[in-house]
Amino acid sequence: MAENFDVVVIGAGPAGYVAAIRAAQLKQKVAIVDKQWLGGVCLNVGCIPSKSLLKNAEVAHTLRERGKDFGFTMDNLKLDYGVAVKRSRQNSDRLTKGVGFLMKKNNIAVFMGEAKFKAKDTINVADKDGKATELKAKNIIVATGASAMVPPVWKVDGEKVVTYWEAILQDKLPKSVIIIGSGAIGVEFATIWNSYGVEVTIVEMLPRIVPLEDEEISKELDKEFKKRGIKTLAGHKVESVETAKTGVKVKVSVDTSTRLSAGAKETTLEADQALVAIGFRPNSKGLGLEEVGVKISDRGFVEIDEKMQTNVPGIWAVGDVTGKLMLAHVGSAMGIVCAEHIAGHETVTLDYEMMPRATYCQPQIASFGMTEAQAKERGHNVKIGRFPFQANGKALGMGDYGGFVKIVVDEKYGELLGASMIGPEVTELLPELTLARMMELTPHEIARNVHAHPTLSEVLMEAAHGAEGSPIHI
């Protein structure tokens, strides 16, 4: 006998559990299914534990490399990375228990097991003991996320060749590591490991690191990483990854179309460990989606409209499995919008390009909207507002004043087209700008908004003044 619900959510990550909560708030009878854990990758082995490790890394870097700047002298400094990992696991556990509490608070039925569609309105959930439960629902939301993309010939063994999953759980550090890929995961682990004295080399196939960011941001991060002793090899393609007795051998070839083509065209790098961080693939296989007629893209993403609805009425999808923008907060926003459409509640249309993007390396990177180059390519006459952290009193007081803020503005109407930031705590500065964009404010309003002094947020005010042609402190 099937259990009946208004909404069943498959996947309990930030997209799925938020969709479930919002649906329950809107008087829907809701169930959620996950084969492993509440909170998904983000809370368990992603966003949350990595931020804990990054805080430890920040302290470690200060003590190891900058103690004298602050008047600290430590001849016998000992860093216990195992303690950092233990703290990260405690924070993850605390938040995942919190999700469990929220499920109970909102009367959401939780089923742990593997879900598969039997029909458009029916899924079968098989638990770890093989026991099957049938759930029937008017609406089913697919929120199954994504997994690390690894070429089949690169054998992940969990020790010498790892993905973010193994890397975040290991409590012992390698002496040297090769990071393949310089997106958020690659540069964040580079920051963590380098701060503890690990020899780090980043290999990026594209011509610059953090290649999706503004070109000036890439250059600034590259400069700051080199100061820290992190090696970066942009324009290098990985040809093979092989384990050896004592570590890994990564054969790379130089893309001769880049400025980094001098020297040998092919070389072999050796290290204790290699981290594969080249991207993600959607978890859309094995759910029975194709069998019930749901349209899947060539890359495996579930195709949806602006309401989060698939081509099959009653089947919806949110988060990474759709490939819209693989970020936890975007998944959560999608989950809320989806639940509101299901309940017939007033909602919004999401603009994925204008979503905030945050990378927690040191220095941090934050951006949204178009880069300067993208804005120009689309025919905008742009003006740029820019302000460096080295002219900001709070940043100087923190002893962390590398980087800058750059806002991109349409010259004709003053429309905020995007922003790119690198520097201390810039991920915390981003919401002012995305809110300004959503409320259709211009740099004039941002500049006229009085910012407390001394704060890091003053760089936004100063950049806005700069975009208006009247910078104050530079």
Secondary structure, 3 states (H helix, E strand, C coil): CCEEEEEEEECCCHHHHHHHHHHHHCCCCEEEEECCCCCHHHHHHCHHHHHHHHHHHHHHHHHHHCHHHHCCCCCCCCCCHHHHHHHHHHHHHHHHHHHHHHHHHCCCEEEECEEEEEECCEEEEECCCCCEEEEEEEEEEECCCEEECCCCCCCCCCCCEECHHHHHHCCCCCCEEEEECCCHHHHHHHHHHHHCCCEEEEEECCCCCCCCCCHHHHHHHHHHHHHHCCEEEECEEEEEEEECCCCEEEEEEECCCCCCCCCCCEEEEEECEEEECCCEEECCCCCCCHHHCCCECCCCCECCCCCCECCCCCEEECHHHHCCCCCHHHHHHHHHHHHHHHHCCCCCCCCHHHCCEEECCCCEEEEEECCHHHHHHCCCCEEEEEEEHHHCHHHHHHCCCCCEEEEEEECCCCCEEEEEEEECCHHHHHHHHHHHHHCCCCHHHHHHCCCCCCCCCHHHHHHHHHHCCCCCCC
